[in-house]
Amino acid sequence: RSSSPQKVISELEKLPMAQEIIGTTGDSDIVARIGAASNEDLRETVVNKVQSIQGVVSTETFLAFPKL
């Protein structure tokens, strides 16, 4: 969730690990797919980079697995 979706999307686009960013309607304003080598790298990215972007109100993280 964000208080300024366009600004947050612009900042997310600057992160090299952001693979896909989608504006949405409903409960969330933005869905971003973040690439990470490990769960620790993902945690570090979300906590230290995404959550520190001005306008980010809250985040929710889901692990995604490759197609079989």
Steps between C-alpha positions, in 0.01 A plus 500: 500500500620847430399858548639595157492205256663681204789624714553157657490328158760747376727418795446124468605520134842618619563176692696253285334204673148619406403265217141613445287781644125513450251764614183338635161582646349362816687421820846571356613791284808329356626147449875470449690182419841517666779261404726374776762227533381402848227568755750716691568710189125539448449605863784751474357649180145530634593630844792727410409618152129463421364595842729804515354651181306813589130431441512127581242447774519120532629193319399137480745238374417173325758248386453387140642181353599433139259309279559128494 
